[in-house]
C-alpha cells in the first residue's frame, strides 16, 4: 500500500515538474515571437507573463505540498483556496526574479534536495509502520488475557 502511495507521489511530482517545464518552454517561445509592435510595451507583457508563470509554478508547488500532507498527515487535509492564491501571489516575484524558474541554488542542489526528501519519506513511513505494528502487538497482548479468562470460564 505504501509503495503505491510513494509511486503515486513520485508520479505527481513528475507531472508537476513537466507542467512547470512546459510553462517555461511556452513562455520562452512566446518571448521569441516578434509581432512588429513597439518594444516599449514588451517589458510590461513580459513582466505580467512572468508573474503569471510564477503564480502557476507556485500553485504547482503548493499542490505537491498539499498532496504530501494529505498522504502523510491526514487524507482530508486541504489548503483553503484563498491561502493558495495569497501564497502563489507572494511567491510569484521570486520566480520572476529568476526568469520564471526555480532559483539557481535550488536547481544546483536539486539532487541533494530530492535525496533528503526521499530519505525523510522513508524514515517517516518506517516510523509510521513501526508505530502501527506496536499498536497491533499491544492489542494482541491486551486481548490475550481476555481470551484466556473466557477459556477458563467455559472449562
C-alpha positions in Angstrom: 0.0 0.0 0.0 2.8 2.4 0.9 4.6 1.6 -2.3 1.5 2.5 -4.3 1.3 5.8 -2.4 5.0 6.5 -2.9 4.7 5.7 -6.6 1.7 8.0 -6.8 3.5 10.8 -5.0 6.5 10.4 -7.4 4.2 10.4 -10.4 2.5 13.6 -9.1 5.9 15.3 -8.7 7.0 14.2 -12.2 3.7 15.6 -13.7 4.1 18.8 -11.8 7.7 19.2 -13.0 6.5 18.6 -16.5 3.8 21.2 -16.2 6.4 23.7 -14.9 8.8 22.9 -17.7 6.1 23.1 -20.3 5.0 26.5 -18.9 8.6 27.7 -19.1 9.0 26.5 -22.6 5.8 28.1 -23.7 6.8 31.4 -22.2 10.2 31.2 -23.8 8.5 30.5 -27.2 6.1 33.4 -26.8 9.0 35.7 -25.9 10.7 34.8 -29.2 7.7 35.9 -31.3 8.0 39.3 -32.8 4.7 40.8 -33.8 6.2 44.0 -35.1 4.7 46.2 -32.3 6.7 48.7 -30.4 9.2 47.2 -27.9 8.1 49.7 -25.2 5.0 47.5 -24.4 7.1 44.3 -24.3 8.6 44.7 -20.8 5.1 45.1 -19.2 3.9 42.0 -21.1 7.0 40.0 -20.2 6.6 41.1 -16.5 2.9 40.0 -16.5 3.7 36.8 -18.2 6.5 36.0 -15.8 4.2 36.9 -12.8 1.5 34.5 -14.2 4.1 31.8 -14.8 5.5 32.4 -11.3 2.0 32.0 -9.8 1.5 28.8 -11.8 4.7 27.4 -10.6 3.8 28.3 -7.0 0.4 26.7 -7.4 2.1 23.5 -8.6 4.5 23.5 -5.7 1.6 24.2 -3.3 -0.3 21.3 -4.8 2.6 19.0 -4.3 3.0 20.1 -0.7 -0.7 19.7 -0.1 -0.5 16.2 -1.6 2.3 15.3 0.8 0.4 16.5 3.8 -2.7 14.5 2.7 -0.5 11.4 2.2 1.4 11.6 5.4 -0.8 13.8 7.7 -4.5 13.3 7.0 -6.4 12.4 3.9 -8.9 15.2 4.5 -6.3 18.0 4.7 -6.9 20.8 2.2 -5.4 24.2 1.8 -8.0 27.0 1.6 -8.4 28.5 -1.9 -7.7 32.0 -0.5 -4.5 30.7 1.1 -3.3 29.2 -2.1 -4.0 32.4 -4.1 -2.2 34.6 -1.5 0.8 32.4 -1.2 1.1 31.9 -5.0 0.9 35.7 -5.5 3.6 36.1 -2.8 5.8 33.5 -4.5 5.4 34.9 -8.0 8.0 37.7 -7.6 10.6 35.1 -6.6 10.1 33.2 -9.8 10.1 36.5 -11.8 13.5 37.4 -10.2 14.9 34.1 -11.6 13.3 34.4 -15.0 10.2 32.3 -14.2 12.3 29.4 -13.0 13.3 28.0 -9.6 16.2 29.7 -8.0 19.6 28.5 -9.3 20.7 27.4 -5.9 17.7 25.1 -5.8 18.5 23.7 -9.3 22.1 23.4 -8.3 21.2 21.2 -5.3 18.1 19.5 -6.8 19.6 16.0 -6.4 20.6 16.6 -2.8 17.2 18.1 -2.0 15.4 15.1 -3.7 17.6 12.7 -1.8 16.9 14.4 1.5 13.2 14.3 0.7 13.2 10.6 -0.3 15.2 9.7 2.9 12.9 11.7 5.1 9.9 10.0 3.4 11.4 6.6 4.0 12.1 7.4 7.7 8.6 8.8 8.2 6.9 5.8 6.6 9.1 3.4 8.5 8.3 5.1 11.8 4.6 5.1 11.0 4.8 1.4 10.2 6.7 0.6 13.4 4.1 2.5 15.4 1.2 0.6 13.7 3.0 -2.7 14.4 3.5 -1.8 18.1 -0.2 -0.9 18.3 -1.2 -4.3 16.8 1.2 -6.1 19.3 -0.3 -4.1 22.2 -3.8 -5.0 21.1 -2.9 -8.7 20.9 -1.4 -8.6 24.4 -4.5 -6.8 25.7 -6.9 -9.3 24.1 -4.8 -12.4 25.2 -5.8 -12.2 28.9 -9.5 -11.8 27.9 -9.3 -14.9 25.7 -7.6 -16.9 28.5 -10.3 -15.7 31.0 -13.0 -16.7 28.6 -11.4 -20.1 28.1 -11.0 -20.7 31.9 -14.7 -19.6 32.5 -16.0 -22.1 29.9 -13.9 -25.0 31.2 
